[in-house]
Amino acid sequence: MRIAVDAMGGDRAPGVIVEGAALAARELRGVAEIVLVGPERILREEVARQNLPDDAFELIHAPQVVEMTESPAAAVRKKPDSSIAVCARAQREGRVDAMVSAGNTGAVVVSSLLTLGRLRHVNRPGIATFMPTESGGCVLIDVGANAECKPFNLLQFGAMGSVYARMLLDRETPRVALLNIGSERSKGSGLVQTAHDLMAASPLNFTGNVEGYGVFRGEADVVVCDGFVGNVILKFTESVVGLMTSTIRSHVDANWRSRLGGVLLKPALSAFRSQLDYSEYGGAPLLGVAGVSIIGHGGSSAKAVKNAIKVAGRFVQQNVNAEICRQLEAKGYVRARKQAKSVH
């Protein structure tokens, strides 16, 4: 398979992106070919700077770059030859099987949606990400594609997240829960109450509402919310991990006794940090588009880029999109679609 990588996406592009692509190319040799997308001259210079062979990657020229601070809609409209847009177009044309970008998330979502389109029966795509929990992790969806949602959107997020959790977490019947301020069905806004009823009547293994603390306790394998709430949770979690790491380090360095204890605890602390490190999990797929679009963190390290590319590879190999379509064609979802139309 061929995976297009937006070499100009991210805070430290193109250096870190090319480095991560080289790591992925070595690990996926014989399985996947990595294609770098961006201004050709800049990419050739970066490949040479990293002492990589001239033919290490196929290059696709994309003269424009979407900055992280740009308006997604405006950027997609004004920069049709950006590295993000060219990645999406290459996939639509069948030149590549997947795309990976750590660039402007909104631009990746808009470009993927407009260029690749939506899967059959999907109303809105959602970004799904891995979240560490006491029981090994869960899928959180949506974390930024849709700031405002309707109940039926949340139902579909649950269905798509369930398929992805089977692939990512290897759980045959993932427990799906709706993020809410209380476990009772009567809690929360009208949006989540109506979504609760739709999900309860669907084929999902729906376990009801889950509160914030229940997410990290591992009370669900798939946690569903709108993109506004999901993005806040994601950013908050990242900040807490940073706070915990820096606090532990400051205490360990306080005196010689603490430093000695730190040496003894180093293996456990390293494992703890690894479990919470987003770079271990790579990128987050935009579920629901008619293609494979993996979104990386803007601050991605080379390791994170490598793992995002590997996520794209697994997504293609396991044909996740076909499984999502099969899931949404189940009778229970057909009834839910009719019920949702009658509500609205």
N, C-alpha and C positions, 0 to 999 in steps of 0.2 A: 504494500500500500504506500501511498504518497501523502505526506503531511506537510501542508504549507505553514510556515512560521512567520508571523509578522515581526520582522527583525528590527523594526523601528518603534515597537510598542513597549512602554514601560519607562520607569524613571532612569534606568541605566542602560538604555539601548544606544547603539547596537551591541556594545561589547559583551555584556552579560548574556544577551539573547543568543549571540553566536556561540559563546562558550557553552551555554546550556544545550544548544542544538548539537554541538560536537559531542557532548557527553551522551545525548540520546542516540545519536547516529552510531556510536560505538556499541551501546547496549542493544540496539535494535538492528544491528547489521544482519542482513539477510531477511529481515522481517518488514522493515519500513525504510523508505527513502525520505530524507528531510529536504524540503525546498524552502530556501530563504527568499522572503519578499521585501523589497525596499529599493532605494536608489542604488543602482548597480555599482557605480564607482565607489560609494561609501562602503558597500558590502565587500567588494573585492579588497579594499584597503584594510578592512577589519579582519578578514580571513587571513591576509598576509601578516598583519600585526600579531595575530595569535599563532603564527607559524603552522597554519593548517595548509594542506595541499590545495592547489588551485582548483582541483576538481572535487573538493570535499563535499560541496553542495551544488545542486542546480540553483540558479538564481533567476528570479522573475523580477523584472524592472518595475518599480512603482515610484515615480518621481515625487509624489506628495506624501506628507506626514501629518496625521491628526495629532495635535497636541493634547495633553491630558486635561487642560483647562478649557478646551473648546466646547461649544454647544454641540451635542451629538447630531441633532437634526441638521444644523447649519453646516457642520463639517462634512457630513455625508453628501449634502447637496452641492457644496462648493468645491469639494475635493474628490471627484469621481475616480481619480487615479492614486488615491492614498494607498498605503500598504495594507490597511484594513480592507478597503473596498476591493483591491486587486486579489487579496486572499479569498474573499467570498466569491468573486467572479470566477476565479480559477476553479473553485469547487463546483460552481454551477455548470461550468463548461466541461466538467469531468477530467480536468487536468490533475486534480488532487482529490483525495478522499476525505480530507478533514483540514481544519484550520485551527491554529493556536495563536492567541494574541494576549499580551499583558498590557495592551494599550488602553485608550479611553473606553471604559466599559459601555457607556451609553452608545458610542459610535459602533462598537462591535455588535451590540444588540440590534440597533437600527439597520446597519448594513446587512447583517445576517438575515433579518426578517424580510427586508425589501428584496434582497438578491436571491436568497435560498427559498423564501416562502415558508409556510407552515406545514406541518404534517397533517394528514387527513384527520379531521375531527377536532384538531387542536384550535382553541379559541385564542389563547395567548401563550407564548413561551415563557418559561421561568428559569431562573438561574438556580442550580442546585449545588450546594457545597457540603463538604464533609465537616462535621463538628465532633471533636473528641468528647467522649462520655465515660462514665464509670464502667459501662458494659462493652466498651470497644468502639463506640462511635455511632453517629446517626447522620442522616441526610437532612439538611435544612433547605427548604424551598418555599418561597422565592427570596432571594437576597439582593434584589436590586433592579430587576427588569420591569416591574410594574408597581409603581408607588400607590396606585389605587386599583382595587380589584372588585369583582362581583363574586357572589357565592359560588357560581359555577366554575369560575377561574380557580378558586381554591380547591374544589373537587378535582379538577384536572391536574393541578399541581400534585395532589396526593397520589393520583394514578401514575403520573410520570415519575414522581419521586420513588414510588414503590418499585417500579421496574428498575430504576437506577440503583436502588438499595440492594436489590437481588444481585446485581452485577458487582457493585462496589463492596458490599458487606457480606455477600454470600449467605443471605438469609432468605429462606424459601418463601415464607409468608410474612413480609415485614409488617410490623405494627405501625399503623399510621395514626398520628394524633394532630389535633388542631391547637395551635398555640393560643392561649386565652389567659385572662386574669383570674380564672377560677376553674375548678374541675367540673362544676355543675353545668348542665346544658343551658340553664337560664342566664348564665353569666356572659358578659361581654356585649359587644355592639350587635345591631341587627344583622350586619354582614356575617359575623362569625356564628351567630345563632342559626341563620338560614343555611350557611355552609355546613354546620354540624348536622342538620337534618338531611341534607343531600348526601353527605359522606356516610351517615348511618344507614341510608337506604341503598348504598352502592355496594359493589362486590369487594370493596376494600376491606382489609383486616383492620377496621377502624376501632380504636380503643377510647375514643372520646377526646376531651380537652386535656391539654397538658400545660402546666404553669412553667414559668421561667426556670425555677430550680429543678423541675422534673426533667428538663432537657438534658442537663449535665449528669443527672442521676441515671440516665439511660432508660427512661420510662417509655421511650418510643424509638423506632428505627427510622421513621420519617416524620419530621415536624413541619407542618404547613402553616404559612403565614403570608401576608402581603409583602411586597418588595420593600416598602418603607420600613416596616418593623424588622424584617429579616436583615436588612442592611445595617440597621442600628445594632442589632444583636451581634452581627459579624464583627463590626468595627469595635464594639465594646469588648468583645471577647479577646480580640487582638491586643487591645490596650491593657487588659487585665493580665494577660500572659506576659507582656513586657514589664508591667509593674511587679509581678511576682518574681520574675527573673532578676531584675535589678535590686529588689529588696533582699532576696536571698544572697545575692553576691555581696551586698554591702554588709550584711551580718557576718558572712563567712570571713570577710576581710577585716573584721573589727579587731581581732587580737590573735595571738599565736594558738590559743586553745581552739578558737573558732576555725582557724585555718587548718588545724590538724583534723578537726571533725569534718571539715569540707573535703579533705583528701579522702577520708573514709566513705563519705557520702557521694563522692563524685560519680560512680557508676549509676547510682539511683537517680541522682539529679540529672544526669545526661539523658537517661531513659525518659524521665519526666518531661524534660524540655523537648525531646524528640517527639513525644506523643502530642504535644501542643503546638508544634511548629508547622505552620501552613505549608512550608516548602516540602514537607514529607508527602503531601497529598496533591501537589501540583496545581491543577486548575479546576475550575468549576464549569461543567457543561451547561450550555443554554439549551434546555430540554424543550422540545416542541417545534424546532425548526427542521426543515426538510434537508438536513445535512448534519455535519458535525462541527460545532463551534465551541471551542474550549477557551474560557476566559481566565487569564492568570492575574495574580496580584500585581498592581503597579510597581511595587517594590521588590518584585521577584528576584531571587538569587539565581545563579546558574543551575543550582540543584532543583529549584522550583520549576524553572523552565524545562529542564529535562523531564521531570515527573509530569508536567502538564502535557508534554508531547506523548509520554507513555499512556496517560489517561486517554488521549485522542486515539491512540492505537488500539487500546482495549475496547473503546467505544465502537470502533469500526469492526474489529474482529468479532465482537459479540452481537453485532447488528441490533443495537439497543433501539434504534428508531422503529424497526419492524415490530419489535415486541411492544413498544408503546402504542403503535397503531392497533395491534391485536387486542391489547388491553382495553383501549377506548371503544372498540367495536363490540365489547361484551354487552349482553342485554341490559344489565344493570345500569350501564352508563347511558345507553339509549334512553331508558326510562328517565334517568336523571336529567338528560338534555331537555326532554319534553317538560319535565317538572320545572326546570329552571326557566324555560320560555314562558310557562304559564305564570310564574312568579313575577317576571319582568314584562 
